[in-house]
Amino acid sequence: MSVEKSPICRCIKNVDPSPIQQFATGMRPPSVCVMMLSALNQLALFASPYKLLCCSLEDCNQALSLRTRLTFKRVIQKRSTGEYSCIPYLLALFNCLNYTWYGLPIVSYGWENISVVTVNGAGVLLEFSFIIIYIWFSSIAKTKRNILMQLLTIITVFLITAFVSKFKMHDHETRRKFVGSIGTAASIAMYASPLAALKQVIATKSVEFMPFHLSFFTLLATSLWIAYGFVSHDYFIAAPNFVGFPLGIIQLVVYGIYRRGKVAKDDEEANTSGVNV
C-alpha cells in the first residue's frame, strides 16, 4: 500500500477546499470560521478510525510495558530472578527488532507503517533493558552465559536479515515478503512462549507467574494488531496475531480456573506472618 493510498492521505484529498477560496474572495470572518470548522470535522471523520486505532495500539503497548516494568521492579527488590524465564523477553526483542525494520521505508512503502515503527521501536529499548536487568540479577553464572549467547544469536540473525533485505533485494515487495515472513515466525514464537508459564500454573495451581493484566493486554494487543493489519491491508501484521489471539484467551481461561490457588497461597502466607508476629 503506497503512502498516497493510505487512509489519512485519502481523507486529506477529500477535504473541501472551498473555505480557503471563500476566504480569499473576502468572506466575513465568522463565516470563514464556520466553514473551516466544517472542513476540519470532515477531516476528523475520515481520519479518526485509523488514528484511533494507532493511538490504541500505542496505549496498549504502554500498558504491556508497565506490567513488565512491575515484574522487573519485583526482581530488583528481591535482587533475584526467581523462577522467571528470560525466553519470552528474548523472543519479544527479536519480534520488535524485525517489525521495527519492517516498518521503515527501506522495507515498507514510505512511512505507511509509522505506528509499527514507533510501537516496536519502543519495545526494542524496553525489552533490551529488561534482559540486561535479568542478566544482572541472575545468580547462576551458567544462566548468564546462556542468555548472553541467545541474545548474541538473536542480534546476529536480525543483522543478517537486515543486510540481505537491504543489499540483496532491490524492490519493496520482495523485501516485505522476506522480512514479513521472518517477523511472522518471530511473532508466533513470542506468543507461544507463555505456554511454559501455563504448564507451571497448572502444575503449581497458582497464577503467580502469569499475571492477569499481562494476559489481558496481550489479548487486547493482538486484537488491535489484527484490526490494524486489515485496515492497512498488511497481512504480515495481521497473520501472526491470529495465533496470539486464541493463546491470549487460553491464558485468561487458565487464570480464571487457578486464580483461587493464588488467593489461598497469599492468605496462608498472611496467616503465617500473623502467627510469627
Disulfide bonds with the S-S distance in Angstrom:
none
